[in-house]
Every structure is written in structure tokens, then in C-alpha cells.
């Protein structure tokens, strides 16, 4: 079994983990109602996707 010869330093460990940070999810605005929504998904407030009415909403 492979065993490290020396302890990994804090700097080396943190450099390796530099890509592990969380990023905020991207938000787009709905073209029909202007509500924030996730890209490439149906708008939950108006039910519109790609210029078409996909979900029936009670307004």
C-alpha cells in the first residue's frame, strides 16, 4: 500500500482544493413576465418556455 513519505503542507492542500469552491447558480429573466428563472427551464410564475405556454397557471 502506498504511504506518503512527507506530510502535505497546508498550502499544497489548499492549492489542490482551489477548484472546490461553490458558485452561485446562474439566473436569467423571463422574457414574458420578467421574473428571475434558471436558464433553459420553464418559468414557474407564468409557465412560459421558449416563447410557448407550457404550464397552465392560475392567474
Long-range contacts (C-beta under 8 A, 24 or more apart in sequence): none
